[in-house]
Amino acid sequence: MIYGIGTDICDIRRIRASLDKYGERFAQKILSDNELITYRQRCERWPERGVRFVATRFSAKEAFSKAIGLGMRMPMTWRLCEVAKLPSGQPTLVLHGVLKAWCEARGLRAQVSVSDESDYATSFVIVEKVHS
């Protein structure tokens, strides 16, 4: 049964401006420890890939927060929600700490899709209730 649906569109230029102004501190606020590793690797190869990485993660986390109906308030935080990849390359959400416990207590499971093109990153999340 569908519990909630969330979508978000993010202006990559806004993320780039935040990274230019605040440096890696901005990325550290948005990204989990695992995501920070990937962000740094992408920035080393091509800085624009790092910017797009932050933008897609920002968008996916916003969409997830909408789908669970909390917005960005506890237990939903930027760093407790991680966008990872399955071996197939499919994006997946990995939850941590109190956010993971909150979702597990409600029997919630999420599906996520992320995309970026030109100046925008977009995400779509469906949260399902898998048991009562």
Secondary structure, DSSP 8 states (H G I E B T S, - for coil): -EEEEEEEEEEHHHHHHHHHHHTHHHHHHHS-HHHHHHHHHHHHH-HHHHHHHHHHHHHHHHHHHHHTT--S-TT--TTTEEEEE-TTS-EEEEE-HHHHHHHHHTTEEEEEEEEEETTEEEEEEEEEE---
